[in-house]
Amino acid sequence: MSADQVTPGFLGFAMTAFMVIAVVLLMVSMTRRIRRVRYRAQFSTSEQDSQAVSGNRVVTGASEPPISGAVPHGGS
């Protein structure tokens, strides 16, 4: 090997391998999350459609208990 040839050595190989593995793991994680979001959106849409067809209404927040220590409006 001549003095003009410079190689990255083991450290360069290790860092490149680490980056490749990290990118692959991030891609797998992102794919899972996107699939999960799409499934939830599809399930939510189909649930809303079925409730609209059957005539049921969705009431949100009505059955939640008040925050402890909170005074209701109009109360003393």
N, C-alpha and C positions, 0 to 999 in steps of 0.2 A: 504494500500500500504506500502510495506516495504522500508527501506532505500536503498536496493540493486536494486530496480527498478528505472530506469531513463527513462523518456519519453521526446520527443522533445518539447512537449507543443504546444501552439498556434503558436508561431513564426516558429517552424519547419514545422507545417502544412501549414502555409501561404506561406512560401518560396517554399515548394514542389509544392503547387498548382500554384504559380506564374510560376515556371519553366515548369510545364506541359502545362499551357496555352501558354506560350511563344513558346515552341517547336511546339505545334500544329499550332499556327499562322505562324511560320516560314515555316513549311511544306506546308501549304496551299499557301503561297506566292511563294515558290519555285516551286510548281506544276504549278501555273499560269504562271510563267515566262518561265518554260521549255516548256509548251504548246505553248506559244506565239512565242518562238524561233523556235520551230519545224514548226509552221504554216508559219512563215515568210520564212524559208528555203524552205519549200515545194512550196510556192507561187513563190519565186524567181526562183527555178528550173523549174517549169512549165512555167513561163514567158520566161525564156531563151530558153527552148525547143521550144515553139511556135514561137519565133522570129527566131530561127535557121531554122525551117521548112519553114517559110514564106520568108526567105531571108533577113530580116531586120537586120541591124547592130545596136548595141547599142553604142552610142558615149557618153562618160562621160567626163565632165569637159570642153567641147568645148564651151558651151553656157554661161559659167559663166563670168560675167564681171570682169575686172581686179581690183585689190585692189586699192582703191583710194590713190593717192599720189605715186603710183608705176610708174616707168619709163619703157616703153616697151623696149625690147632688140633691140639694134641697133639704138635707138633713142637718141636725145640729150637733 
